[in-house]
């Protein structure tokens, strides 16, 4: 027979132990913060950047190895915020732009890449304005979509990478899951009108046809704008297609989740900056742009250089060049750092076969694609 009094006593005792551990954790965090402030003073005297991602990654990787019970991904999330909180007391707030409005997939990607505590996330209406503000130094970093696994490359982002002197600092990915979202007092039988971005409608066409064939569809600039709109209208006959994240942001209800037609829908986002990423450890990806010379086998000659150097090509695609008639710019991603000896040799040899090229940056590869 279970002794409930003994169990309650044991529960209280364990809770007391947790309280003691929490108190000790706060003391240790305060000790860490004191040291961070001293480091900040030294950095200021040496004129060093407060944000040093290569150091932060080393710290996070070290603590992930120490965890025996908590999962490494959870440790990483916790330490990102600890590091962010410490940067905050140093007076370091990072200005980060993203393609808005609030609640978009890009907003979600920004929150996953950067610590929430020390980040000032600013929503933008267009990708071009984001790039302009990075160039002007108004933003330190920004997050923009670069390609979708079903719809392909985001042309506006690629055009801006071609035209602007900006580096790719990092990358992240999100699985794109769409949801039917409505007022908390609504249900599926009440829906007569659905708001969303045309791409979201394309991704959920079969579900709408099978479940709400009579509903009118209304295009919006983004899925987040659609959700904001139905929140403002407050009509139970309206619904929006968008993210679970946006539904929680605007306090709405998910009537049906994961309504996308394809489960293998992912979007890759890049983090852009005027700064170059100095991280060289781990799996590194490099992105370059180039225009081949007008001679037979020019593209083959470039690709052959990478094959002979045993460099893994991860992506290649062409884009019409605006400045030249029937000229094409090639975007290429490959594994390795631009300063690796073999890669430096290949890039030097590329010049013989191209009329223009630009290295967009070397940066850590998104961990799930490693």
Residue, then its C-alpha position, 0 to 999 in steps of 0.5 A: x500500500x502506498x504511503x501518501x504522507x511519506x510521498x508528500x514528505x519526499x516531494x517537499x524535500x525534493x522541491x526544497x533541493x530544487x530551491x537550493x539549486x535555483x538559488x545557487x544557479x542565480x548566484x553563479x549567473x551573477x558571478x558570470x555577469x560580473x566577469x562579463x562586465x570586466x571583459x566588456x571594459x577590456x573589449x572597449x579599451x581594445x576597441x573589440x566588438x561585443x558580439x563575437x559569435x565564434x567565441x559564443x559557439x565555442x562556449x555553447x559547444x563546451x557546455x553541450x558536451x557536459x550535459x548528461x540529462x538535458x538534451x544538447x538542443x535545450x542546453x544550446x537554447x538556454x545558453x544563448x539566452x544566458x549569453x544574451x542576458x550578459x550582453x544586455x548588461x554590457x549595454x549591447x543591443x543588436x539591431x536585427x531586421x527581418x521581413x515582417x510583419x510580426x509573426x512571419x516565418x522570417x520573424x520566427x527564423x530570426x528568433x531562432x538564430x539570435x538570442x531574444x534577450x539582447x536582440x532588437x528585432x525590427x520588422x520591414x515591409x520589403x527585402x530591398x529596404x532591409x539591404x539598404x539599411x544594412x548598407x547604411x549601418x542602421x542594422x547590424x544584421x538582418x534575416x531574409x528568405x533565400x530559397x524554398x524547397x518547393x518554390x525555389x530561389x527568392x529572386x528579390x534576395x538574390x538580386x540584392x546580393x548581386x547589387x549590394x556589397x553585403x556578406x552572408x553571415x549565416x543561415x538557418x532553416x524552418x519547416x513550413x507548416x501552415x494552419x487554419x487560424x480564426x477567432x477563438x469563438x469560431x469553428x470550421x463550419x462558420x468559415x466563409x472567407x480565408x485570407x493569406x499570401x498567394x504562396x500559402x494558398x498554393x501550398x494548401x490548395x488541396x486541403x481548401x478544396x476538400x474542406x472549405x470548397x465554398x470559402x472565398x480566398x483573399x490575397x494579402x502581402x504575408x501570412x502574418x498580415x492575414x492573421x493580423x487582419x482577421x484579428x482586427x475584423x473580429x468576425x468568426x466567419x473569417x479565417x487566415x492561413x499562417x503559422x502557429x507562431x503568429x496565431x500565438x502572437x495575435x491570440x487566435x485559435x488554430x482550427x486545423x493544423x498542418x494543412x499544407x499539401x506537402x510535408x517536405x516544405x522547407x525555407x532557407x533563410x540567410x543572415x546578412x551583414x556588412x561583417x564577415x563571419x570569422x568562424x572556421x571550425x565545423x562544417x562551413x559553407x561558402x557562397x559565390x557569384x560569377x559571370x562566365x566568359x562568352x566562350x565554349x566550355x566556360x561554365x564547364x571549366x569553372x565546375x571542373x576546377x571544383x571537381x579536380x580539387x574535390x570540393x563538394x558543390x551544394x547548389x548552382x543556379x543561373x540568373x539573368x544579369x541586368x547589366x548585360x544582354x543574354x549574360x547570366x550570373x551563377x550563384x554557387x554554394x560549396x562546402x569549405x571556407x574561402x580561406x582554405x588553401x585548396x579553395x583559395x587556389x580554385x578561386x584564383x583560377x576562376x578569374x581565368x574563366x569569368x568576367x566578374x565574380x564576388x565571394x558572398x561569404x563563408x559561414x557555418x552550415x545549418x546543423x540539420x543539413x550537415 
